[in-house]
Amino acid sequence: MPKIFTSIAVGVFGLVALAHMHRLIYGWEVIAAGWFVPRWLSAIASLFAAVLAVMLWRESRK
């Protein structure tokens, strides 16, 4: 039986990965504290969040 916190974490990491992928696809600009966030940083963040979501999902199935 999956744990509720793990399921929520999988959903959050999945949404973060999708948000970063949308930024890459649609070319959204992000400026944080006056600093332009480069797109390659979103590529890394998207991959990282997706890997975490998959790892948590696999762990919850055990």
C-alpha positions as YAML, in Angstrom:
chain: A
units: angstrom
residues:
- id: 1
  name: MET
  ca: [0.00, 0.00, 0.00]
- id: 2
  name: PRO
  ca: [1.55, 3.34, -1.04]
- id: 3
  name: LYS
  ca: [2.20, 5.89, 1.66]
- id: 4
  name: ILE
  ca: [0.28, 9.14, 1.30]
- id: 5
  name: PHE
  ca: [3.34, 11.39, 1.71]
- id: 6
  name: THR
  ca: [5.22, 9.47, -0.96]
- id: 7
  name: SER
  ca: [2.28, 9.79, -3.36]
- id: 8
  name: ILE
  ca: [2.11, 13.54, -2.74]
- id: 9
  name: ALA
  ca: [5.87, 13.89, -3.27]
- id: 10
  name: VAL
  ca: [5.65, 11.98, -6.57]
- id: 11
  name: GLY
  ca: [2.91, 14.36, -7.72]
- id: 12
  name: VAL
  ca: [4.82, 17.47, -6.68]
- id: 13
  name: PHE
  ca: [8.06, 16.37, -8.34]
- id: 14
  name: GLY
  ca: [6.11, 15.38, -11.46]
- id: 15
  name: LEU
  ca: [4.45, 18.79, -11.66]
- id: 16
  name: VAL
  ca: [7.79, 20.55, -11.19]
- id: 17
  name: ALA
  ca: [9.29, 18.48, -14.00]
- id: 18
  name: LEU
  ca: [6.34, 19.32, -16.28]
- id: 19
  name: ALA
  ca: [6.59, 23.03, -15.45]
- id: 20
  name: HIS
  ca: [10.26, 23.08, -16.39]
- id: 21
  name: MET
  ca: [9.55, 21.16, -19.60]
- id: 22
  name: HIS
  ca: [6.85, 23.68, -20.54]
- id: 23
  name: ARG
  ca: [9.35, 26.48, -19.98]
- id: 24
  name: LEU
  ca: [11.77, 24.78, -22.35]
- id: 25
  name: ILE
  ca: [9.14, 24.09, -25.01]
- id: 26
  name: TYR
  ca: [7.36, 27.45, -24.95]
- id: 27
  name: GLY
  ca: [10.41, 29.61, -24.22]
- id: 28
  name: TRP
  ca: [9.09, 31.26, -21.07]
- id: 29
  name: GLU
  ca: [11.51, 33.73, -19.51]
- id: 30
  name: VAL
  ca: [12.14, 33.59, -15.79]
- id: 31
  name: ILE
  ca: [13.73, 36.42, -13.86]
- id: 32
  name: ALA
  ca: [14.46, 35.83, -10.17]
- id: 33
  name: ALA
  ca: [15.73, 38.74, -8.09]
- id: 34
  name: GLY
  ca: [16.83, 40.56, -11.23]
- id: 35
  name: TRP
  ca: [18.74, 37.54, -12.57]
- id: 36
  name: PHE
  ca: [17.71, 35.94, -15.86]
- id: 37
  name: VAL
  ca: [17.49, 32.17, -15.31]
- id: 38
  name: PRO
  ca: [19.01, 30.36, -18.32]
- id: 39
  name: ARG
  ca: [17.02, 27.63, -20.06]
- id: 40
  name: TRP
  ca: [19.73, 25.03, -19.62]
- id: 41
  name: LEU
  ca: [19.15, 25.29, -15.88]
- id: 42
  name: SER
  ca: [15.51, 24.32, -16.44]
- id: 43
  name: ALA
  ca: [16.65, 21.32, -18.48]
- id: 44
  name: ILE
  ca: [18.76, 20.11, -15.57]
- id: 45
  name: ALA
  ca: [15.99, 20.84, -13.04]
- id: 46
  name: SER
  ca: [13.42, 19.04, -15.18]
- id: 47
  name: LEU
  ca: [15.57, 15.95, -15.46]
- id: 48
  name: PHE
  ca: [16.36, 16.01, -11.74]
- id: 49
  name: ALA
  ca: [12.69, 16.37, -10.71]
- id: 50
  name: ALA
  ca: [11.60, 13.65, -13.13]
- id: 51
  name: VAL
  ca: [14.24, 11.23, -11.84]
- id: 52
  name: LEU
  ca: [13.20, 11.91, -8.25]
- id: 53
  name: ALA
  ca: [9.53, 11.34, -9.12]
- id: 54
  name: VAL
  ca: [10.30, 8.03, -10.83]
- id: 55
  name: MET
  ca: [12.55, 6.87, -7.99]
- id: 56
  name: LEU
  ca: [9.90, 7.69, -5.39]
- id: 57
  name: TRP
  ca: [7.18, 6.02, -7.44]
- id: 58
  name: ARG
  ca: [9.27, 2.85, -7.81]
- id: 59
  name: GLU
  ca: [10.06, 2.89, -4.10]
- id: 60
  name: SER
  ca: [6.37, 3.20, -3.21]
- id: 61
  name: ARG
  ca: [5.53, 0.08, -5.22]
- id: 62
  name: LYS
  ca: [7.72, -2.16, -3.02]
...
